[in-house]
């Protein structure tokens, strides 16, 4: 049990160092993430506009081809008018001509609509591009700042991460899961020492009987108030002296 307590407390100390290195980055990671999301969103918006423009131009061209086809049919019908031999044939031909004329009128309106959609999308693209470039510039600036800070602490961070990996091999999965659960719930502090008879996390007084049991290092003890794991001075000294 003592080894378990030492390993868990040693893990907490390493995570404390890593947290301090992360805090040195300030809001840069969060700001970078926000800008990355905004850049992706802006790029997606432009891509959608480009698809709209392309589809609208294609629809316009298809409508134009149909208009040419119907106008050709209309000219053919007009020529056939002089060749009909009965009123029935004339009426049928007239209906075909009326249908072709109506279809052409509708297709011309569709062409105008598609042209308008394509033009609007193209204008929106031109308006969106400067905003995208602005966001990219801001992102590159934040990334450069973050990279500078990360590079300055790179060796130290690698050292602590290497120590953490070696330590995790000696910690049972169930213990690590509990440690992470408490750590995530308590702002990074899962295991704390007892200071002057009180929890080092929430400063709640630890009952005398529990203090005696805690010093025996025979089981895991949680603070009755905050739920953090508590360790004795002996564990703290053994870990810090070994470090």
C-alpha positions as CSV (number, residue, x, y, z in Angstrom):
1,X,0.0,0.0,0.0
2,X,2.9,2.4,0.8
3,X,4.2,1.9,-2.7
4,X,0.8,2.6,-4.2
5,X,0.5,5.8,-2.1
6,X,4.1,6.9,-3.1
7,X,3.4,6.2,-6.8
8,X,0.1,8.1,-6.8
9,X,1.6,11.1,-4.9
10,X,4.6,11.1,-7.2
11,X,2.2,11.1,-10.2
12,X,0.4,14.1,-8.7
13,X,3.7,16.0,-8.3
14,X,4.6,15.3,-12.0
15,X,1.2,16.4,-13.1
16,X,1.6,19.6,-11.0
17,X,4.7,20.4,-12.9
18,X,3.0,19.7,-16.3
19,X,0.1,21.9,-15.3
20,X,2.4,24.7,-14.4
21,X,4.0,24.4,-17.8
22,X,0.6,24.4,-19.4
23,X,-0.4,27.5,-17.5
24,X,2.6,29.4,-18.9
25,X,0.9,29.2,-22.2
26,X,-2.0,31.2,-20.8
27,X,-5.1,31.5,-23.0
28,X,-3.1,30.8,-26.2
29,X,-4.2,27.1,-26.6
30,X,-7.9,28.0,-26.2
31,X,-7.5,31.1,-28.5
32,X,-5.7,29.0,-31.1
33,X,-8.5,26.4,-31.0
34,X,-11.2,29.0,-31.4
35,X,-9.4,30.5,-34.4
36,X,-8.8,27.1,-35.9
37,X,-12.6,26.5,-35.6
38,X,-13.4,29.8,-37.2
39,X,-11.0,29.3,-40.1
40,X,-12.5,25.8,-40.7
41,X,-16.0,27.4,-40.6
42,X,-15.0,30.2,-43.0
43,X,-13.4,27.7,-45.4
44,X,-16.5,25.5,-45.3
45,X,-18.7,28.5,-46.0
46,X,-16.6,29.5,-49.0
47,X,-16.6,25.9,-50.3
48,X,-20.4,25.8,-50.0
49,X,-20.6,29.1,-51.9
50,X,-18.3,27.7,-54.6
51,X,-20.5,24.6,-55.0
52,X,-23.6,26.8,-55.2
53,X,-22.0,29.0,-57.8
54,X,-20.8,26.0,-59.8
55,X,-24.2,24.3,-59.6
56,X,-26.0,27.4,-60.5
57,X,-23.9,28.1,-63.6
58,X,-24.3,24.4,-64.7
59,X,-28.1,24.7,-64.2
60,X,-28.0,27.9,-66.2
61,X,-26.1,26.3,-69.1
62,X,-28.4,23.3,-69.1
63,X,-31.4,25.6,-69.3
64,X,-29.7,27.5,-72.2
65,X,-29.2,24.2,-74.0
66,X,-32.8,23.4,-73.6
67,X,-33.9,26.8,-74.8
68,X,-31.8,26.3,-78.0
69,X,-33.4,22.8,-78.4
70,X,-37.0,24.2,-78.0
71,X,-36.3,27.1,-80.3
72,X,-35.1,24.7,-82.9
73,X,-38.3,22.7,-82.4
74,X,-40.4,25.8,-82.7
75,X,-38.8,26.8,-86.0
76,X,-39.5,23.3,-87.2
77,X,-43.2,23.5,-86.1
78,X,-43.5,26.9,-87.9
79,X,-42.3,25.3,-91.1
80,X,-44.7,22.4,-90.7
81,X,-47.7,24.8,-90.5
82,X,-47.5,25.3,-94.2
83,X,-47.7,21.5,-94.8
84,X,-50.7,20.5,-92.7
85,X,-53.7,19.1,-94.5
86,X,-56.4,19.2,-91.8
87,X,-57.6,21.4,-89.0
88,X,-56.9,18.6,-86.6
89,X,-53.2,18.6,-87.6
90,X,-53.1,22.4,-87.5
91,X,-54.5,22.4,-84.0
92,X,-52.1,19.8,-82.7
93,X,-49.2,21.6,-84.2
94,X,-50.4,24.9,-82.6
95,X,-50.6,23.2,-79.2
96,X,-47.0,22.0,-79.6
97,X,-45.9,25.5,-80.6
98,X,-47.7,27.0,-77.6
99,X,-46.1,24.4,-75.3
100,X,-42.6,25.1,-76.7
101,X,-43.1,28.9,-76.4
102,X,-44.2,28.5,-72.7
103,X,-41.3,26.2,-71.9
104,X,-38.9,28.7,-73.5
105,X,-40.3,31.5,-71.4
106,X,-40.0,29.4,-68.2
107,X,-36.5,28.3,-69.0
108,X,-35.5,31.9,-69.7
109,X,-36.8,32.8,-66.2
110,X,-34.9,29.9,-64.7
111,X,-31.8,31.0,-66.5
112,X,-32.2,34.5,-65.0
113,X,-32.7,32.9,-61.5
114,X,-29.6,30.7,-61.8
115,X,-27.5,33.5,-63.1
116,X,-28.6,35.6,-60.1
117,X,-27.8,32.8,-57.7
118,X,-24.4,32.3,-59.2
119,X,-23.6,36.0,-59.2
120,X,-24.7,36.4,-55.6
121,X,-22.6,33.4,-54.6
122,X,-19.5,34.8,-56.5
123,X,-19.9,38.2,-54.7
124,X,-20.3,36.5,-51.4
125,X,-17.1,34.5,-52.0
126,X,-15.2,37.7,-52.8
127,X,-16.5,39.3,-49.6
128,X,-15.6,36.2,-47.5
129,X,-12.1,35.7,-48.7
130,X,-10.6,38.8,-47.0
131,X,-12.2,37.7,-43.7
132,X,-10.7,34.2,-44.1
133,X,-7.2,35.7,-44.8
134,X,-7.6,37.8,-41.7
135,X,-8.5,34.8,-39.6
136,X,-5.6,32.9,-41.0
137,X,-3.2,35.7,-40.1
138,X,-4.5,35.8,-36.6
139,X,-4.2,32.0,-36.3
140,X,-0.6,32.0,-37.6
141,X,0.3,34.7,-35.1
142,X,-1.2,32.8,-32.1
143,X,0.4,29.5,-33.3
144,X,3.8,31.2,-33.5
145,X,3.4,32.6,-30.0
146,X,2.3,29.2,-28.7
147,X,5.2,27.4,-30.5
148,X,7.7,29.8,-29.0
149,X,6.5,29.2,-25.5
150,X,6.2,25.4,-26.1
151,X,9.7,25.3,-27.6
152,X,11.2,27.1,-24.6
153,X,9.7,24.5,-22.2
154,X,10.0,21.5,-24.6
155,X,12.9,19.7,-22.8
156,X,11.4,20.2,-19.4
157,X,8.0,19.0,-20.5
158,X,9.5,15.9,-22.3
159,X,11.4,15.0,-19.1
160,X,8.2,15.1,-17.0
161,X,6.2,13.2,-19.6
162,X,8.8,10.5,-19.7
163,X,8.8,10.3,-15.9
164,X,5.0,10.1,-16.0
165,X,5.1,7.2,-18.5
166,X,7.5,5.2,-16.4
167,X,5.4,5.8,-13.3
168,X,2.1,4.8,-14.9
169,X,3.5,1.3,-15.5
170,X,3.7,0.8,-11.7
171,X,0.1,2.1,-11.1
172,X,-2.9,-0.2,-11.4
173,X,-5.5,0.9,-14.0
174,X,-8.3,1.1,-11.4
175,X,-6.2,3.4,-9.2
176,X,-5.3,5.6,-12.1
177,X,-8.9,5.9,-13.2
178,X,-9.9,7.0,-9.7
179,X,-7.0,9.4,-9.6
180,X,-8.0,10.9,-13.0
181,X,-11.6,11.2,-11.9
182,X,-10.8,13.2,-8.8
183,X,-8.2,15.2,-10.6
184,X,-10.6,16.3,-13.3
185,X,-13.2,17.2,-10.7
186,X,-10.9,19.1,-8.4
187,X,-8.9,21.3,-10.8
188,X,-5.9,19.0,-11.1
189,X,-5.5,18.2,-7.4
190,X,-6.4,14.6,-6.8
191,X,-3.9,13.8,-3.9
192,X,-2.9,16.3,-1.2
193,X,-0.9,16.1,2.0
194,X,-2.4,16.8,5.4
195,X,-1.3,20.2,6.7
196,X,-1.6,21.0,10.4
197,X,-4.4,18.4,10.8
198,X,-6.4,19.6,7.8
199,X,-6.9,18.6,4.1
200,X,-4.3,20.3,1.9
201,X,-7.0,20.8,-0.7
202,X,-10.1,22.2,1.0
203,X,-8.5,22.8,4.5
204,X,-11.3,20.8,6.2
205,X,-10.1,19.4,9.6
206,X,-9.2,15.7,9.6
207,X,-10.5,13.8,12.7
208,X,-7.7,12.7,15.1
209,X,-8.5,9.1,14.7
210,X,-8.3,9.3,10.9
211,X,-5.0,11.1,11.2
212,X,-3.6,8.2,13.2
213,X,-4.9,5.7,10.7
214,X,-3.6,7.8,7.8
215,X,0.0,7.8,9.3
216,X,0.0,4.0,9.1
217,X,-0.2,4.1,5.3
218,X,-2.2,1.0,5.1
219,X,-5.2,2.2,2.9
220,X,-6.5,5.0,0.7
221,X,-8.2,7.8,2.6
222,X,-10.4,10.4,1.1
223,X,-11.2,13.8,2.6
224,X,-14.7,13.7,4.0
225,X,-15.5,17.1,2.5
226,X,-13.8,17.4,-0.9
227,X,-13.2,13.7,-1.7
228,X,-9.5,14.1,-2.5
229,X,-7.0,11.4,-1.6
230,X,-5.0,12.2,1.5
231,X,-1.3,11.2,2.1
232,X,0.8,11.3,5.3
233,X,3.9,13.4,5.9
234,X,5.9,10.2,5.6
235,X,4.7,9.6,2.1
236,X,5.4,13.2,1.2
237,X,8.9,13.1,2.6
238,X,9.8,9.8,0.9
239,X,8.6,11.0,-2.5
240,X,10.1,14.5,-2.4
241,X,13.5,13.2,-1.1
242,X,13.6,10.5,-3.8
243,X,12.8,13.2,-6.4
